[in-house]
């Protein structure tokens, strides 16, 4: 079962920023950190490939898509919020 929202980060010429893919509508929004849905951890490889393609198709200039990962704006550490949801708190990693 796909989660209703798939979260992660995109890398563009502006740097790294969070995104959320609304799976029912296919709409991608950026700039806001969202909580990860527990079903994101259960996505099959094929579903992850499709989600990444949808993100790339909706946003311009995407160099990289990291499903389920956020980069802390303070310490620059990457946090896998799917495997370690407690490692992220609001708008930064739990360490900061």
VENGIKA-V563662 format. One record per residue. N is the residue number from 1. RES is the residue in one small letter. OMEGA is omega in degrees with one decimal (NA if undefined). NEAR is the number of other ideal C-beta (glycine too) atoms within 12 Angstrom. Layout:
n=N res=RES omega=OMEGA near=NEAR
n=N res=RES omega=OMEGA near=NEAR
This chain:
n=1 res=x omega=177.8 near=13
n=2 res=x omega=173.7 near=23
n=3 res=x omega=179.1 near=28
n=4 res=x omega=177.3 near=20
n=5 res=x omega=173.9 near=30
n=6 res=x omega=-177.1 near=42
n=7 res=x omega=177.3 near=42
n=8 res=x omega=-179.3 near=43
n=9 res=x omega=172.4 near=38
n=10 res=x omega=174.3 near=36
n=11 res=x omega=176.7 near=24
n=12 res=x omega=177.0 near=20
n=13 res=x omega=178.8 near=13
n=14 res=x omega=-177.6 near=14
n=15 res=x omega=-178.7 near=17
n=16 res=x omega=175.6 near=28
n=17 res=x omega=-179.4 near=31
n=18 res=x omega=173.6 near=39
n=19 res=x omega=171.9 near=37
n=20 res=x omega=176.0 near=37
n=21 res=x omega=175.9 near=41
n=22 res=x omega=-172.7 near=22
n=23 res=x omega=177.9 near=24
n=24 res=x omega=-176.9 near=12
n=25 res=x omega=-176.5 near=13
n=26 res=x omega=-178.3 near=19
n=27 res=x omega=177.9 near=19
n=28 res=x omega=174.2 near=32
n=29 res=x omega=-179.7 near=22
n=30 res=x omega=172.2 near=28
n=31 res=x omega=-178.6 near=19
n=32 res=x omega=176.5 near=17
n=33 res=x omega=179.8 near=30
n=34 res=x omega=175.0 near=29
n=35 res=x omega=178.4 near=23
n=36 res=x omega=176.0 near=33
n=37 res=x omega=-175.0 near=25
n=38 res=x omega=177.8 near=18
n=39 res=x omega=179.3 near=20
n=40 res=x omega=179.2 near=32
n=41 res=x omega=-176.1 near=23
n=42 res=x omega=-179.3 near=17
n=43 res=x omega=175.8 near=27
n=44 res=x omega=-179.7 near=14
n=45 res=x omega=-179.4 near=11
n=46 res=x omega=178.4 near=11
n=47 res=x omega=177.5 near=22
n=48 res=x omega=178.5 near=25
n=49 res=x omega=179.2 near=15
n=50 res=x omega=-179.9 near=21
n=51 res=x omega=178.9 near=35
n=52 res=x omega=178.2 near=28
n=53 res=x omega=178.3 near=20
n=54 res=x omega=179.3 near=29
n=55 res=x omega=179.7 near=37
n=56 res=x omega=-178.8 near=24
n=57 res=x omega=-176.4 near=16
n=58 res=x omega=-175.3 near=23
n=59 res=x omega=179.7 near=29
n=60 res=x omega=172.1 near=14
n=61 res=x omega=-179.0 near=15
n=62 res=x omega=177.2 near=26
n=63 res=x omega=-176.9 near=18
n=64 res=x omega=174.6 near=23
n=65 res=x omega=177.4 near=33
n=66 res=x omega=178.4 near=28
n=67 res=x omega=174.9 near=36
n=68 res=x omega=-179.1 near=38
n=69 res=x omega=173.7 near=32
n=70 res=x omega=173.5 near=41
n=71 res=x omega=-179.6 near=28
n=72 res=x omega=179.9 near=25
n=73 res=x omega=-180.0 near=22
n=74 res=x omega=-174.2 near=16
n=75 res=x omega=178.4 near=15
n=76 res=x omega=179.7 near=15
n=77 res=x omega=174.7 near=20
n=78 res=x omega=178.9 near=24
n=79 res=x omega=174.3 near=35
n=80 res=x omega=-174.4 near=24
n=81 res=x omega=175.2 near=35
n=82 res=x omega=-178.8 near=28
n=83 res=x omega=-176.1 near=17
n=84 res=x omega=-178.8 near=20
n=85 res=x omega=178.7 near=24
n=86 res=x omega=178.4 near=15
n=87 res=x omega=-179.8 near=23
n=88 res=x omega=-179.0 near=33
n=89 res=x omega=177.3 near=19
n=90 res=x omega=-176.4 near=17
n=91 res=x omega=179.4 near=19
n=92 res=x omega=179.0 near=20
n=93 res=x omega=-177.9 near=26
n=94 res=x omega=178.2 near=19
n=95 res=x omega=-178.4 near=15
n=96 res=x omega=NA near=18
